[in-house]
Amino acid sequence: MSYNIDTKCVQSGWNPKNTDPRVLPIIQSTTFKFDSSEDMAKCFDLEESNYFYTRLQNPTNDAVANKIAALEGGVAAMLTSSGQAATFYSIVNICNAGDHVVSSSAVYGGSYNLLAHTMKDLGIEVTFVEPDCSEAELKAAFTPKTKCVFGETLANPALKVLDIEMFAKAAHQHRVPLIVDNTFPTPINCRPIEWGADIVIHSTTKYMDGHATSVGGAVVDSGNFDWQANTDKFPELTTPNTTYHGTIFTETYGKAAYIGKMVTTLMRDLGSIPSPHNSFLLNIGLETLHLRMERHCTNARKVADHLKNNPKVTWIKYPDLTDDDDHQLAKKYLPNGSSGVIIFGVQGGRTGATKFMDSLKLAAVVTHVADCRTCVLHPASTTHRQMNDAELEAAGVKPDLIRFSVGIENVDDIIADIDQALAQV
Ligand SMILES: *Cc1c(COP(=O)(O)O)cnc(C)c1O
C-alpha cells in the first residue's frame, strides 16, 4: 500500500513482525553471530546480505535509512555520522582524482570548504555557478571530466532556491547525475527526485532530528540514473570490482547500484556510520517531522511579515514573501512553505547584528539551525569566517546577515522577543 508522506513519517522503515517490539529497537551491537565461518563468508562475498558488522550495516540504522528513502521517494538510502560525511560520500562515490564537479555557489559553508578546498586537494576540481545563472552559463561550466552537478534546494544560509529542473536537465544532457542537498526544506516541503534530481542528501542534524540531539546525515538514491548507459563515465559502477571478486554493482544491486557501492566500498573503507542510538533518536524526530515543518513555516511566515514592517530591519530575505527574488522558484518548488529560516540585516551592520542577537532572551545564540527551539546566528563571524569577502558574496552571505531560525514555540512569544531586542539596537 502506498501511504501519504505524513503516514510515512510515523510508520515507514520499521515493520515489526508477530511479537516484535512495536517501537524500532536500538540494536546497539557492533557484531552479529553466525553458526559457521562459511555462513559468514557468504556475507563478505556479497552472496548474502545478512548483518555482520555495524560499520557496514545495522538493523536500527537501516530502518531509519529506509524511512528517509521512503520520504524522498528513493529506492535506497544510507545513513552517515554527519551531513558533511553524506556530502563527501555522495561525490567521491562517483568522482576520482582528475574528475570535475559543477556546483551551485549558494551552498552551506561546510560544503563550500569541502568542494573548494578539500576536494581540490584530492584532485577533484569544482566550477561554481550562480544558482540563478542562465542555462547557457550553466552549460559552459561542464568539462569532459564532469561527473556530477551539486546544489542545495534552499541554500543555508543564503536562502536561494535552486531551479532543480534546470540543473537536472543540464546534468542529464551531459550524462551525469544531479545531487541535491535537501536539508532545509526536508521531503515535507520538497522532494527533489520528483523534479529530476538523481541523488538527495541530508544533514539529518537539522529539521529531521529536529531536537538538536544527534549529528547525522543521509544519502538517498532515486534509482533513476542509468549508470549502464554511461559506463564510459562511471566504470566503477558498471565494471567488475576487484575487492569483491569481480562484483558489478549495477548487476548485484540493480537500481540501487549507487547506494550499494557506497555501503560496500566507502563505508567499508572510510567508516562514518552513525551509532544505532543516534539513529533511534533521529527516528523519533522523523515521526513528527510533518507536524513540525508545518508549524515552523507558519511561524516563520508571521515573523517575516512582522520583520518587514520594522524600520530597524534594513533588509529581509524569506522566499515565501511575494516580493522575494526567489519567490517564483519558491512557489514552484516549495508551495507549502520553504522552511523556518529567515535572514535579515538590522541598522548598524555588523555591530547592530551583534547587539540585536545579544539582546534576545527566548531565541538562543547557537551554531545550530533548524531546531524546534528558536535560535539565531551571525554566519560572517562564525560558520563562514573562513571565507573572504568575495567568497561570502558568491555564497550570498552579507557581512551583516542574521540567520534567524524560527522554532515551534508560540509565535507571539517569538515576535515579542524580536521586538524587545530590536528596541535595543
Ligand atoms: C548543516 C548542514 C550540512 C552539514 O551537516 P552536519 O550534520 O553539520 O555535518 C550540510 N548541508 C546543509 C544544508 C546544512 O545545513
PDBQT file of the ligand as one rigid body, heavy atoms in Angstrom, charges set to zero:
ROOT
HETATM    1  C1  LIG A 501      24.445  21.597   8.490  1.00  0.00    +0.000 C 
HETATM    2  C2  LIG A 501      24.434  21.359   7.060  1.00  0.00    +0.000 A 
HETATM    3  C3  LIG A 501      25.325  20.457   6.459  1.00  0.00    +0.000 A 
HETATM    4  C4  LIG A 501      26.386  19.733   7.249  1.00  0.00    +0.000 C 
HETATM    5  O1  LIG A 501      25.779  18.841   8.118  1.00  0.00    +0.000 OA
HETATM    6  P1  LIG A 501      26.424  18.361   9.518  1.00  0.00    +0.000 P 
HETATM    7  O2  LIG A 501      25.377  17.416  10.001  1.00  0.00    +0.000 OA
HETATM    8  O3  LIG A 501      26.588  19.578  10.365  1.00  0.00    +0.000 OA
HETATM    9  O4  LIG A 501      27.720  17.706   9.207  1.00  0.00    +0.000 OA
HETATM   10  C5  LIG A 501      25.216  20.246   5.098  1.00  0.00    +0.000 A 
HETATM   11  N1  LIG A 501      24.298  20.891   4.363  1.00  0.00    +0.000 NA
HETATM   12  C6  LIG A 501      23.434  21.777   4.905  1.00  0.00    +0.000 A 
HETATM   13  C7  LIG A 501      22.454  22.459   4.040  1.00  0.00    +0.000 C 
HETATM   14  C8  LIG A 501      23.459  22.041   6.264  1.00  0.00    +0.000 A 
HETATM   15  O5  LIG A 501      22.605  22.914   6.787  1.00  0.00    +0.000 OA
ENDROOT
TORSDOF 0
